[in-house]
Amino acid sequence: MEFNFDEIIDRKNTHAYKYDALQRVFGRSDILPLWVADMEFRSPQCITDALKGVLEQGVYGYSSEPAELFDSIHDWILTEHGWDVSKEWYTYVGGIVRGIAYAVQFFTKPGDKIIVQSPVYHPFTLVPEGNGRTVLRNPLKGRDMDFENLEQLLAEDGVKMMILCNPHNPGGYAWSRETLQRVAALCAERNVIVISDEIHCDLYLWGGKHIPFATVSDEAASCSITFGAPSKTFNIPGLASSYCLIPDAEIREPFYRWLGANEFNDPGIMSSLGAIAAYRHGRQWRDAVVSYIEQNILYIENRCASFTDKDGRQLIVPVRPDASYLVWLDCRWLLAELSGKNVTDLQPKDQKLLEDYFVNRLRLGLNSGVMFGREGLGYMRLNVACPRKLLGFEFVL
Ligand SMILES: Cc1ncc(COP(=O)(O)O)c(C=O)c1O
């Protein structure tokens, strides 16, 4: 089956956040938005077909959760990741950030400490801090965790939770089994709950395989809350369809009772039908979109290779992701050039020059690296889930 990922779809004036928020966020709207993590591709036809039935009937009453929703999630995870999840571990949640927020509220109290690996997807810090929790940052060591520092952080009083991005965003790094096992052992020993956000787990590139955190050891199963969704994979974040899996009954039962009491776990009919269609009939589309994204990454790598300073030094170095479509651009040499400083002397306030360069010189809306933490200084995040033609912009000084 052929899918046309080259088609340019006009999303302006369709209430698309990626477009509507340009003026507010970047100060101008005449730029190409390659920031918010959704795709410029039409979702698989099977999803639209599934939703059409509801639209054609035209009755939008209360719905019940179809049994098929869990079954389709179960079968997908088993086939894709070899994890045989049980029905009692499962609940629906209306978005992963929301799910993380529920868990933060339920399992921690104001003043408690929550560990993240930074730079990291910004709601991992915004949600805890917005709820009066303290975030402890464990800066990444290259593509791995800094375990020495992690052990020191875990030894502090009041650490109750770690929020793990598996695979990691930004950077798209896959964690090794050994890393996940070490995290599980350290956290389980100290009764620290690990939230594993696996939203990007079905977009592994280059033939790589995802490792669900909860599967790496008994300790991981005993201390973890896993969130997943079809939203990134099939470009349906607007359907708010996500799931939560908790193998450990002591963690799960009171949390699920609380979610139920507050009606935080009821899917709308569009959420259910979209997810079922995606997981039952979307595999070919997913395989095709992964190949297209890989080609886009290679294309960007190629384009950046020829953008050099007068000494032939490459100014933007894309960090190749293991998973998903968000490319972490190492622009430190470009920022050094723009600021007239050495790379080692760059300061947080210099990032403005980089942001200004992308918006006003290249007319591109990218995520600034520092929004993911101060370790993102000199970096920008580029979303390549778009028709390749849109990536044909010229890099100029
Ligand atoms: C790691 C990660 N978690 C969660 C989300 C958002 O999930 P949701 O829209 O379900 O809240 C994103 C979106 O970019 C993400 O990258």
The ligand as an SDF file (V2000), in Angstrom:
LIG
                    3D

 16 16  0  0  0  0  0  0  0  0999 V2000
    7.8360   12.5280   26.0480 C   0  0  0  0  0  0  0  0  0  0  0  0
    6.4730   13.0970   25.8070 C   0  0  0  0  0  0  0  0  0  0  0  0
    5.4860   12.8520   26.6710 N   0  0  0  0  0  0  0  0  0  0  0  0
    4.2440   13.3420   26.4960 C   0  0  0  0  0  0  0  0  0  0  0  0
    3.9540   14.1250   25.4030 C   0  0  0  0  0  0  0  0  0  0  0  0
    2.5740   14.6850   25.2580 C   0  0  0  0  0  0  0  0  0  0  0  0
    1.6310   13.7180   25.5100 O   0  0  0  0  0  0  0  0  0  0  0  0
    0.0970   14.0790   25.6780 P   0  0  0  0  0  0  0  0  0  0  0  0
   -0.2860   14.9410   24.5280 O   0  0  0  0  0  0  0  0  0  0  0  0
   -0.5630   12.7410   25.6460 O   0  0  0  0  0  0  0  0  0  0  0  0
   -0.0500   14.7510   26.9840 O   0  0  0  0  0  0  0  0  0  0  0  0
    4.9600   14.4170   24.4720 C   0  0  0  0  0  0  0  0  0  0  0  0
    4.6830   15.2840   23.3230 C   0  0  0  0  0  0  0  0  0  0  0  0
    5.5550   15.7790   22.6830 O   0  0  0  0  0  0  0  0  0  0  0  0
    6.2410   13.8840   24.6750 C   0  0  0  0  0  0  0  0  0  0  0  0
    7.2350   14.1000   23.8190 O   0  0  0  0  0  0  0  0  0  0  0  0
  1  2  1  0
  2  3  1  0
  2 15  2  0
  3  4  2  0
  4  5  1  0
  5  6  1  0
  5 12  2  0
  6  7  1  0
  7  8  1  0
  8  9  2  0
  8 10  1  0
  8 11  1  0
 12 13  1  0
 12 15  1  0
 13 14  2  0
 15 16  1  0
M  END
$$$$
